[in-house]
């Protein structure tokens, strides 16, 4: 019998709020400690902290807590995509057309190169096509955060961030084509084979356009009320993430278009930036610690080896176009190589697309999840470091960064 029934019982597991607080506190402390002692980016510290806290190591953030945290992580990722979309300047891309051509060339060469490489490694053709399509996209969150952490500004940084957006959209289009092939191989109806990829492409884009029109209209009604406009944008990002989930669309495309449209053109003024520096830091800290908690480390050596080959081949292929087109981009060959090198981290948004595929075809999805899981584990370990050093060596980081 409990002699102190009025005392609270020790929880069998952390609540969602406790898990978030634990992730932010430990992530912030460990990231700062690692950054100072090992001279690595804070982003790496956040990811390593998440790996330690998550089910793969200490399990302080249990596997049961992850589904609840996923909603918050999706919102944080939505804010990152929106911010990256705001960074894209179509006028700059039209003026620097070789940057656009180089970015597209990188994506296409990576797609073809990974397709051939995975086929030679014995991976099934459909899985090879899907991984090759996903390999076109570099991580918006890591590249954006590292560039901000270093205070990087200049031609290499601008080309890097614009290339991330261009290749993300290209990778999504190629993924839709690969999905069409997967439907065809599974003998589903021709209606699904044709309509599903189009639904993903057009539906996601339409949702971003509709959101930008509605928010733009409401923002003009609010006049110069900047704080209300910021509140409106933060709410719209959340609703857009939920709408994409509900409609099984791709939030990557919707939020990039929403962010792009919020820059303002013609008679429509730009919407204000919704994030304060402190809020910005919290969003990135939570997102990277969460991503660390989702990492698995129980892969077989074969999967790790294939993942390493995929990343190395992809890295080398990303460097080739900017080196060959360095003169047209107004860069030296060395700075062109650093631009391609900084694109090393693969996109985490691809996990959402893979999860949709797993829902449709569990057998195929498990095979894809094992291969992409090993790729993501390696890209989180070394990706931020490569982007960090590439930008530092380009000479565009703050002197004391």
C-alpha positions as CSV (number, residue, x, y, z in Angstrom):
1,X,0.0,0.0,0.0
2,X,1.3,3.4,-0.9
3,X,1.8,5.4,2.4
4,X,2.0,8.7,0.5
5,X,-0.9,8.6,-2.0
6,X,-0.9,12.3,-2.3
7,X,2.6,12.3,-3.8
8,X,2.8,12.3,-7.6
9,X,3.9,9.0,-9.2
10,X,7.0,9.0,-11.3
11,X,6.0,9.0,-15.0
12,X,6.7,5.9,-16.9
13,X,7.6,8.0,-19.9
14,X,8.1,11.7,-20.7
15,X,5.2,13.8,-21.9
16,X,5.4,15.5,-25.2
17,X,6.2,18.9,-23.6
18,X,8.9,17.4,-21.4
19,X,10.4,15.6,-24.5
20,X,10.5,19.0,-26.4
21,X,12.0,20.8,-23.5
22,X,14.7,18.0,-23.0
23,X,15.5,18.2,-26.7
24,X,15.9,21.9,-26.7
25,X,18.0,22.2,-23.5
26,X,20.3,19.3,-24.1
27,X,20.5,20.1,-27.8
28,X,21.5,23.7,-27.2
29,X,24.1,22.8,-24.5
30,X,25.7,19.9,-26.4
31,X,25.7,21.7,-29.7
32,X,27.5,24.7,-28.3
33,X,29.9,22.4,-26.4
34,X,30.8,20.4,-29.5
35,X,31.1,23.5,-31.6
36,X,33.6,25.1,-29.3
37,X,35.7,22.0,-28.5
38,X,35.7,20.2,-31.8
39,X,35.3,23.2,-34.1
40,X,32.3,21.7,-35.9
41,X,29.0,23.4,-36.8
42,X,26.2,23.6,-34.2
43,X,24.0,21.7,-36.7
44,X,26.2,18.6,-36.2
45,X,25.9,19.0,-32.5
46,X,22.1,19.1,-32.7
47,X,22.0,16.0,-34.8
48,X,24.4,14.1,-32.6
49,X,22.4,15.1,-29.5
50,X,19.2,13.8,-31.1
51,X,20.9,10.5,-32.0
52,X,22.0,10.1,-28.3
53,X,18.5,11.0,-26.9
54,X,16.6,8.9,-29.4
55,X,15.5,5.2,-29.5
56,X,18.7,4.1,-31.2
57,X,20.9,4.9,-28.2
58,X,19.6,6.2,-24.8
59,X,15.9,6.1,-25.6
60,X,15.2,9.2,-23.4
61,X,13.0,10.3,-26.3
62,X,11.2,7.0,-26.9
63,X,9.8,5.6,-30.1
64,X,6.3,6.1,-28.7
65,X,7.0,9.9,-28.4
66,X,8.2,10.3,-32.0
67,X,4.7,10.3,-33.7
68,X,3.6,13.2,-31.5
69,X,6.8,15.1,-32.2
70,X,6.5,14.6,-35.9
71,X,3.7,17.2,-36.2
72,X,5.9,19.8,-34.6
73,X,8.9,18.8,-36.8
74,X,6.7,19.0,-39.9
75,X,5.8,22.6,-38.9
76,X,9.4,23.5,-38.2
77,X,10.4,22.1,-41.6
78,X,7.6,24.0,-43.2
79,X,9.0,27.2,-41.8
80,X,12.4,26.4,-43.2
81,X,11.0,25.6,-46.7
82,X,9.0,28.9,-46.6
83,X,12.1,30.8,-45.6
84,X,14.2,29.2,-48.4
85,X,11.5,30.0,-50.9
86,X,11.7,33.7,-49.8
87,X,15.4,33.6,-50.5
88,X,14.9,32.7,-54.2
89,X,14.9,35.6,-56.5
90,X,13.6,34.9,-60.0
91,X,15.0,38.2,-61.2
92,X,18.5,37.2,-60.0
93,X,18.1,33.8,-61.7
94,X,17.0,35.4,-65.0
95,X,20.1,37.6,-64.8
96,X,22.4,34.8,-63.7
97,X,21.0,32.3,-66.2
98,X,24.2,30.2,-66.0
99,X,23.5,29.6,-62.3
100,X,20.1,28.1,-63.3
101,X,21.6,26.0,-66.1
102,X,24.4,24.7,-63.8
103,X,21.9,23.8,-61.1
104,X,19.7,21.9,-63.5
105,X,22.8,20.2,-65.0
106,X,23.8,19.1,-61.5
107,X,20.4,17.5,-60.8
108,X,20.3,15.7,-64.1
109,X,23.8,14.4,-63.9
110,X,23.2,13.1,-60.4
111,X,20.1,11.4,-61.5
112,X,21.8,9.6,-64.4
113,X,24.9,8.8,-62.4
114,X,23.1,7.3,-59.4
115,X,20.8,5.3,-61.7
116,X,23.8,3.7,-63.3
117,X,25.7,3.2,-60.1
118,X,22.8,1.6,-58.2
119,X,22.1,-0.7,-61.2
120,X,25.7,-1.8,-61.1
121,X,25.4,-2.5,-57.4
122,X,22.5,-4.9,-58.0
123,X,19.7,-2.6,-56.7
124,X,16.4,-3.2,-58.5
125,X,15.7,-0.8,-61.4
126,X,12.6,0.8,-59.9
127,X,14.3,1.4,-56.5
128,X,17.4,2.7,-58.4
129,X,15.2,5.2,-60.3
130,X,13.5,6.4,-57.1
131,X,16.7,6.8,-55.1
132,X,18.3,8.6,-58.1
133,X,15.4,11.0,-58.3
134,X,15.5,11.7,-54.5
135,X,19.3,12.1,-54.8
136,X,18.8,15.2,-56.9
137,X,17.6,17.2,-53.9
138,X,20.0,18.6,-51.4
139,X,19.0,19.4,-47.8
140,X,17.3,22.9,-47.6
141,X,17.5,22.8,-43.8
142,X,21.2,22.0,-43.5
143,X,22.4,24.3,-46.3
144,X,20.3,27.2,-45.1
145,X,21.3,26.8,-41.4
146,X,25.0,26.4,-42.1
147,X,25.1,29.5,-44.4
148,X,23.3,31.5,-41.6
149,X,25.6,30.1,-38.9
150,X,28.6,31.2,-40.8
151,X,27.0,34.5,-41.9
152,X,28.1,33.5,-45.5
153,X,27.3,36.0,-48.3
154,X,28.6,36.1,-51.8
155,X,28.3,34.5,-55.3
156,X,29.0,30.9,-54.0
157,X,26.4,31.2,-51.2
158,X,23.7,32.7,-53.5
159,X,24.3,30.0,-56.1
160,X,24.2,27.3,-53.4
161,X,20.8,28.4,-52.0
162,X,19.2,28.9,-55.4
163,X,20.5,25.5,-56.6
164,X,18.9,23.8,-53.6
165,X,15.5,25.1,-54.6
166,X,15.9,24.3,-58.3
167,X,17.2,20.8,-57.7
168,X,14.4,20.2,-55.0
169,X,11.8,20.9,-57.6
170,X,13.6,18.9,-60.3
171,X,14.0,16.0,-57.9
172,X,10.3,16.0,-57.1
173,X,9.4,16.0,-60.8
174,X,11.7,13.0,-61.4
175,X,10.3,11.3,-58.3
176,X,6.8,11.7,-59.8
177,X,8.0,10.0,-63.0
178,X,9.6,7.2,-60.9
179,X,6.4,6.8,-59.0
180,X,4.5,6.4,-62.3
181,X,6.9,3.6,-63.3
182,X,6.3,1.9,-59.9
183,X,2.5,2.0,-60.4
184,X,2.9,0.5,-63.8
185,X,5.1,-2.3,-62.5
186,X,2.5,-3.1,-59.8
187,X,-0.2,-3.5,-62.5
188,X,-2.4,-0.8,-61.0
189,X,-5.1,0.9,-63.1
190,X,-3.9,3.2,-65.9
191,X,-6.0,6.0,-64.2
192,X,-3.8,5.7,-61.0
193,X,-0.6,5.4,-63.0
194,X,-1.3,8.6,-64.9
195,X,-3.3,10.6,-62.3
196,X,-1.3,10.1,-59.1
197,X,2.0,11.8,-60.3
198,X,0.0,14.6,-61.8
199,X,-2.1,15.0,-58.7
200,X,1.2,15.3,-56.6
201,X,2.8,17.8,-59.0
202,X,-0.2,20.0,-59.8
203,X,-2.0,19.7,-56.5
204,X,1.1,20.7,-54.5
205,X,1.8,23.7,-56.7
206,X,-1.8,24.8,-56.7
207,X,-2.0,24.6,-52.9
208,X,1.1,26.9,-52.6
209,X,-0.4,29.4,-55.1
210,X,-3.8,29.5,-53.4
211,X,-2.1,30.0,-50.0
212,X,0.0,32.9,-51.3
213,X,-3.1,34.6,-52.9
214,X,-5.2,34.3,-49.8
215,X,-2.4,35.5,-47.4
216,X,-1.5,38.3,-49.8
217,X,-5.2,39.4,-49.9
218,X,-5.6,39.3,-46.1
219,X,-2.2,41.0,-45.6
220,X,-3.3,43.9,-47.7
221,X,-6.5,44.2,-45.6
222,X,-4.3,44.4,-42.5
223,X,-2.3,47.3,-43.9
224,X,0.9,48.0,-42.1
225,X,0.2,45.8,-39.1
226,X,3.5,43.9,-39.3
227,X,2.9,41.7,-36.3
228,X,-0.5,40.6,-37.5
229,X,0.9,39.9,-40.9
230,X,3.6,37.8,-39.3
231,X,1.0,35.9,-37.3
232,X,-0.9,35.4,-40.5
233,X,2.1,33.8,-42.2
234,X,3.0,31.6,-39.2
235,X,-0.6,30.3,-39.2
236,X,-0.7,29.8,-42.9
237,X,2.5,27.7,-42.9
238,X,0.9,25.5,-40.2
239,X,-2.4,25.1,-42.2
240,X,-0.4,24.5,-45.4
241,X,1.5,21.6,-43.7
242,X,-1.7,20.1,-42.4
243,X,-3.4,20.5,-45.8
244,X,-0.6,18.7,-47.6
245,X,-0.7,15.9,-45.1
246,X,-4.5,15.6,-45.3
247,X,-4.5,15.7,-49.1
248,X,-1.3,13.5,-49.3
249,X,0.5,16.1,-51.3
250,X,4.2,17.3,-51.2
251,X,4.7,20.1,-48.7
252,X,8.2,20.8,-50.2
253,X,6.7,22.2,-53.4
254,X,3.7,24.0,-51.8
255,X,5.8,25.8,-49.1
256,X,8.6,26.7,-51.5
257,X,6.1,28.3,-53.9
258,X,4.3,30.0,-50.9
259,X,7.7,31.5,-49.8
260,X,8.6,32.5,-53.3
261,X,5.3,34.4,-53.8
262,X,5.6,36.2,-50.4
263,X,8.7,38.1,-51.7
264,X,6.2,40.4,-53.5
265,X,6.3,41.6,-57.1
266,X,4.6,44.3,-59.0
267,X,1.7,45.9,-57.1
268,X,2.0,43.3,-54.3
269,X,4.5,44.3,-51.6
270,X,6.6,41.7,-49.9
271,X,5.3,40.1,-46.7
272,X,7.4,40.6,-43.6
273,X,9.7,37.9,-42.3
274,X,7.7,36.0,-39.6
275,X,10.6,34.9,-37.5
276,X,12.7,36.6,-34.8
277,X,16.3,35.6,-34.5
278,X,15.5,33.7,-31.2
279,X,12.5,31.9,-32.8
280,X,14.6,31.1,-35.8
281,X,17.3,29.4,-33.6
282,X,14.6,27.4,-31.7
283,X,13.0,26.2,-34.9
284,X,16.3,24.9,-36.3
285,X,17.5,23.5,-32.9
286,X,14.3,21.4,-32.5
287,X,14.2,20.3,-36.1
288,X,17.8,19.0,-36.1
289,X,17.5,17.3,-32.7
290,X,14.3,15.6,-33.8
291,X,15.9,14.4,-37.1
292,X,18.7,13.0,-35.0
293,X,16.2,11.0,-32.8
294,X,14.8,9.4,-36.0
295,X,18.1,8.0,-37.1
296,X,18.7,4.2,-37.0
297,X,22.1,2.7,-36.5
298,X,21.2,-1.0,-36.9
299,X,21.9,-1.2,-40.6
300,X,23.9,-4.1,-42.0
301,X,27.4,-3.3,-43.4
302,X,26.1,-4.0,-46.9
303,X,23.5,-1.2,-46.6
304,X,26.1,1.2,-45.1
305,X,28.5,0.4,-47.9
306,X,25.9,1.0,-50.6
307,X,24.9,4.2,-48.8
308,X,28.5,5.4,-48.7
309,X,29.0,4.7,-52.4
310,X,25.8,6.6,-53.3
311,X,26.9,9.7,-51.3
312,X,30.4,9.7,-52.7
313,X,29.3,9.3,-56.3
314,X,26.6,12.0,-55.8
315,X,29.1,14.4,-54.2
316,X,31.6,14.0,-57.1
317,X,28.8,14.4,-59.7
318,X,27.6,17.6,-58.0
319,X,31.1,19.1,-58.4
320,X,31.5,18.4,-62.1
321,X,29.0,21.0,-63.7
322,X,30.1,24.0,-61.6
323,X,33.8,23.2,-62.3
324,X,33.1,22.9,-66.1
325,X,30.9,26.0,-66.1
326,X,32.9,28.1,-63.6
327,X,33.9,30.7,-66.1
328,X,30.3,31.2,-67.3
329,X,29.3,31.7,-63.7
330,X,32.0,34.2,-63.0
331,X,33.8,31.9,-60.6
332,X,37.2,30.4,-60.4
333,X,37.4,26.6,-60.8
334,X,38.2,26.2,-57.1
335,X,35.2,28.2,-56.0
336,X,33.0,26.3,-58.5
337,X,34.1,23.1,-56.9
338,X,33.3,24.4,-53.5
339,X,29.8,25.4,-54.7
340,X,29.2,21.8,-55.8
341,X,30.8,20.4,-52.7
342,X,28.5,22.4,-50.4
343,X,25.5,20.6,-51.8
344,X,26.6,17.3,-50.3
345,X,23.7,16.8,-47.7
346,X,20.7,15.0,-49.2
347,X,17.2,16.4,-48.5
348,X,15.3,15.2,-45.4
349,X,12.1,16.1,-47.2
350,X,12.5,13.0,-49.3
351,X,11.6,10.9,-46.2
352,X,8.0,12.2,-46.5
353,X,7.8,11.0,-50.1
354,X,9.3,7.6,-49.2
355,X,6.7,7.2,-46.4
356,X,3.9,7.8,-48.8
357,X,5.4,5.1,-51.0
358,X,5.7,2.7,-48.1
359,X,2.0,3.2,-47.4
360,X,1.1,2.2,-50.9
361,X,3.6,-0.6,-51.4
362,X,4.9,-1.9,-48.0
363,X,7.3,-4.5,-49.5
364,X,8.9,-2.0,-51.9
365,X,8.9,0.7,-49.2
366,X,10.8,-1.3,-46.7
367,X,13.5,-2.0,-49.2
368,X,13.7,1.7,-50.0
369,X,13.6,2.7,-46.3
370,X,16.6,0.5,-45.5
371,X,18.7,2.0,-48.4
372,X,17.7,5.6,-47.7
373,X,18.0,5.2,-44.0
374,X,21.7,4.3,-44.3
375,X,22.1,7.2,-46.7
376,X,20.5,9.7,-44.3
377,X,22.5,8.4,-41.4
378,X,25.8,9.1,-43.2
379,X,24.6,12.4,-44.7
380,X,23.7,13.7,-41.2
381,X,27.1,12.7,-39.8
382,X,29.3,14.2,-42.5
383,X,27.0,16.5,-44.5
384,X,27.0,19.6,-42.2
385,X,30.8,19.4,-41.9
386,X,31.3,19.3,-45.7
387,X,28.9,22.2,-46.3
388,X,30.5,24.1,-43.4
389,X,34.1,23.7,-44.7
390,X,33.1,24.4,-48.3
391,X,31.6,27.7,-47.4
392,X,34.5,28.6,-45.1
393,X,37.1,27.8,-47.8
394,X,35.1,29.8,-50.4
395,X,36.0,32.9,-48.4
396,X,32.4,34.0,-48.0
397,X,32.0,33.2,-44.2
398,X,32.3,35.9,-41.5
399,X,36.0,36.2,-40.6
400,X,35.4,35.0,-37.0
401,X,32.9,32.3,-37.8
